[in-house]
Amino acid sequence: MADGTRTRIINEALKLFAQRGYAATSIGAIEKAAGLSPRSGSLYTHFGSKEQVLAAAVDQAAGVAEGLDLSAMLPLGDLRAELTLIARCMLQLMHGWRDLIRVMMKESEGFPAVMADARSRLFATSYRFFADWLRARGDAGGRDYEAVATIWLGAVENYWVMTYVYDHPPFGIDDDRFITQWVDTLLTALEARQ
């Protein structure tokens, strides 16, 4: 039960931080949202501070990312299918990180160490995976796969932020349309240098 309570505290705190901001979210509000007695101090039986709750949210999100092993699903024998899987997984991960991403956007300056850990554990590993995956399938022509990964995963991130944070999908494009064109243009770019 304690693990369930801890998880509930993390999830509810993260929602509140994303909606209200970290400073505007009280311990009592977190306790109430998590089904604990408000202003009872019961949060402190699980965490030493509000910042520890935020750090635990990063740990939880990173655990989800680390638990997703795309390399176990690949190769599929079809580059288009593999790229589609990668794009869909990235969007799905970002959906799962929605509240944390909102907090990262709002609170990055206030918690530089926690947010640097979040960026490293959530996004840097995705970029490294994709750059290495591209390199393993690429030509021997010395392409800068770190830059290629940055461009294409950056496009996924931008689409997701515009669509799911700002609620303004560019041109009204949905996920399927975005992914199809993301894959097509990346395939074209990769083939152009071979």
PyMOL commands that set and color helices and strands:
alter all, ss='L'
color gray80, all
select helices_A, chain A and resi 2-20+27-33+42-45+50-67+70-73+79-96+98-107+112-137+145-165+170-172+175-192
alter helices_A, ss='H'
color red, helices_A
deselect
rebuild
show_as cartoon
